[in-house]
Amino acid sequence: MTLQVVGAGLGRTGTTSLKLALEQLLGGRCYHMMEVFGRPDDIPVWDRAVDGTLPDWDAFLADYRATVDWPASAFWAELSAAFPDAIVLLSTRDADGWWTSANDTIFQAIQREAPADTPIAAQQKMCLNLLHGRCTLNWDDPDAAKSAYLRHNADVRANAPADRLVEWHPGDDWGPLCAALGLAEPDVPFPHANTTDEFRLLAGLDETS
């Protein structure tokens, strides 16, 4: 098994829906941040990658057909080089909408207090390492975060091989994916998952005492 899709879009650009869609299209698993939650041994792998020690991508992702979302999207260039036959999938949305969604979900989740030496604390640390090392130190500042988001997307557009780059926006549904992969569009609705409200509920961000 080898990767057929390298996701380059940052979190909160429809990546959970893309994960479900790609798993249906490719008949295999798609690596997404939610995979990390069930694979705690992956966390130090990503921490080392941020520090410059990359894993053997073939071995590390041997069980997957695609990647989307953080943390893998932070390493889209390295993954694109490691899997030269894979399409590079850039999922985007407008910067203001991205910031609002990311701030209401991911950024609040990583700032919650968590007991030391727990999986949640390790996940939070990993996310902070990724943001600081591969995005911006000022991720909690709206202007800095939006600038980093736009810079990331521009870098993908400028440096991904043009014949492999596929852009996708929430609402595009099956079309761009199936065209790029040479597959027929399924005769079922495109999956839509992990809205802001759903994320906040699962993360316990709206709990009341």
C-alpha positions in Angstrom: 0.0 0.0 0.0 1.3 3.5 -0.8 -0.1 7.0 -0.5 -2.2 8.2 -3.4 -3.1 11.5 -1.9 -0.9 14.0 0.1 -3.1 16.5 1.8 -1.5 20.0 2.0 -4.5 21.9 3.5 -4.4 23.0 7.1 -6.9 22.0 9.6 -10.4 23.5 9.5 -10.6 23.4 5.7 -13.0 20.5 5.5 -10.4 17.9 6.2 -12.6 15.5 8.3 -15.0 15.4 5.4 -12.1 14.8 3.0 -10.9 11.9 5.2 -14.2 10.2 5.0 -14.5 10.8 1.3 -11.0 9.6 0.4 -11.4 6.5 2.5 -14.6 5.7 0.5 -12.9 6.4 -2.8 -9.6 4.7 -2.2 -10.8 1.8 0.0 -8.2 2.4 2.6 -7.4 4.6 5.6 -6.6 8.3 5.5 -4.2 9.8 8.1 -5.8 12.8 9.9 -5.2 14.3 13.3 -7.9 12.1 14.8 -5.7 9.1 13.9 -3.1 10.5 16.3 -5.6 10.3 19.2 -5.7 6.5 18.8 -1.9 6.2 18.1 -0.1 8.0 21.0 3.2 6.5 19.8 2.9 8.7 16.8 3.2 11.9 18.8 7.0 11.7 19.4 7.5 10.9 15.7 5.9 14.2 14.8 7.8 16.0 17.5 11.0 14.7 16.1 9.9 15.6 12.6 9.4 19.2 13.7 12.9 19.2 15.1 14.3 17.9 11.7 14.4 14.2 12.2 12.0 12.8 9.6 10.6 9.3 9.8 10.8 6.6 7.2 7.5 7.8 5.6 6.9 4.5 3.7 7.1 2.6 7.0 5.3 5.1 9.1 2.3 5.5 6.8 2.3 1.9 5.5 -1.3 1.4 6.5 -2.6 4.5 4.8 -3.7 5.5 1.3 -4.0 9.2 1.9 -3.2 12.0 4.4 -5.1 15.2 5.2 -5.1 17.7 8.1 -2.4 18.4 10.6 0.1 17.1 11.5 0.8 15.5 8.0 -0.1 18.6 6.1 2.7 20.5 7.8 5.0 18.1 6.0 3.3 18.1 2.6 6.5 18.9 0.7 8.4 16.1 2.3 5.5 13.6 1.7 5.1 14.8 -1.9 8.8 14.0 -2.5 8.5 10.6 -0.7 5.4 9.7 -2.8 6.0 11.1 -6.2 2.9 9.5 -7.8 0.5 10.9 -5.2 -1.6 14.0 -6.0 -1.1 17.0 -3.7 -4.5 18.0 -2.4 -4.8 21.6 -1.2 -8.0 22.2 0.7 -8.7 25.9 1.4 -11.4 28.4 2.5 -11.3 32.1 3.0 -8.8 33.3 5.6 -11.4 35.0 7.8 -13.6 31.9 7.9 -10.5 29.7 8.5 -9.4 31.9 11.5 -12.8 32.0 13.1 -13.2 28.2 12.8 -9.6 27.4 13.9 -9.8 29.8 16.9 -13.2 28.4 18.0 -11.9 24.8 17.9 -8.2 23.9 17.6 -6.7 26.9 19.3 -9.1 26.8 22.2 -8.6 23.1 22.6 -4.8 23.3 22.9 -5.0 26.1 25.5 -7.2 24.0 27.9 -5.5 22.9 31.0 -4.7 19.2 31.0 -3.0 17.0 33.6 0.7 16.6 33.0 1.9 13.3 31.6 -1.5 12.5 30.0 -2.2 11.8 26.3 -4.2 15.1 26.0 -1.2 17.1 27.3 1.1 15.3 24.9 -1.3 16.0 22.0 -1.4 19.7 23.0 2.3 19.9 23.1 2.6 18.3 19.7 0.1 20.8 18.2 2.0 23.7 19.8 5.3 22.4 18.4 3.7 22.1 14.9 2.3 25.6 15.1 5.5 27.2 16.3 7.8 25.2 14.0 5.7 25.0 10.9 3.2 27.9 11.0 3.8 30.9 13.3 4.8 31.6 16.8 1.9 34.1 17.0 -0.8 31.6 16.1 -3.2 33.2 18.7 -3.0 36.6 17.0 -5.6 36.9 14.2 -3.6 38.8 11.7 -0.4 36.7 12.2 -2.4 33.5 12.0 -4.2 34.5 8.8 -1.0 35.7 7.2 0.6 32.3 8.0 -2.4 30.5 6.6 -2.2 32.4 3.4 1.5 32.0 3.2 1.2 28.3 3.6 -1.3 28.0 0.8 0.8 30.2 -1.5 3.8 28.0 -0.8 1.9 24.9 -1.8 0.7 26.6 -5.0 4.1 27.8 -5.9 6.1 24.6 -5.1 3.8 21.6 -5.6 4.2 20.0 -9.1 1.6 21.7 -11.2 0.5 18.4 -12.8 -0.1 16.9 -9.3 -1.7 19.8 -7.5 -5.5 19.7 -6.9 -7.3 22.4 -5.1 -10.5 21.7 -3.2 -12.9 23.9 -1.3 -15.7 22.9 1.0 -18.7 22.6 -1.2 -16.8 21.2 -4.2 -17.8 17.7 -3.1 -16.7 14.7 -5.2 -15.8 16.4 -8.5 -12.2 17.6 -8.1 -11.1 14.5 -6.2 -12.6 12.0 -8.6 -11.3 13.8 -11.6 -7.8 13.9 -10.2 -7.9 10.2 -9.2 -9.6 9.0 -12.4 -12.5 7.6 -10.5 -16.3 7.8 -11.0 -18.2 10.0 -8.6 -20.1 7.9 -6.1 -23.9 8.0 -6.3 -24.1 9.1 -2.7 -23.9 12.5 -1.0 -20.5 13.8 -0.1 -19.8 13.4 3.6 -19.9 16.5 5.8 -18.5 16.1 9.3 -16.8 17.9 12.2 -18.5 21.3 12.1 -17.4 23.8 14.7 -20.3 22.8 16.9 -19.5 19.1 16.6 -15.8 19.8 17.4 -16.6 21.8 20.4 -19.0 19.2 21.7 -16.5 16.4 21.3 -13.7 18.4 22.8 -15.8 19.5 25.7 -15.3 23.2 25.0 -18.9 24.1 25.7 -19.2 22.2 29.0 -20.8 24.1 31.8 -20.3 23.6 35.5 
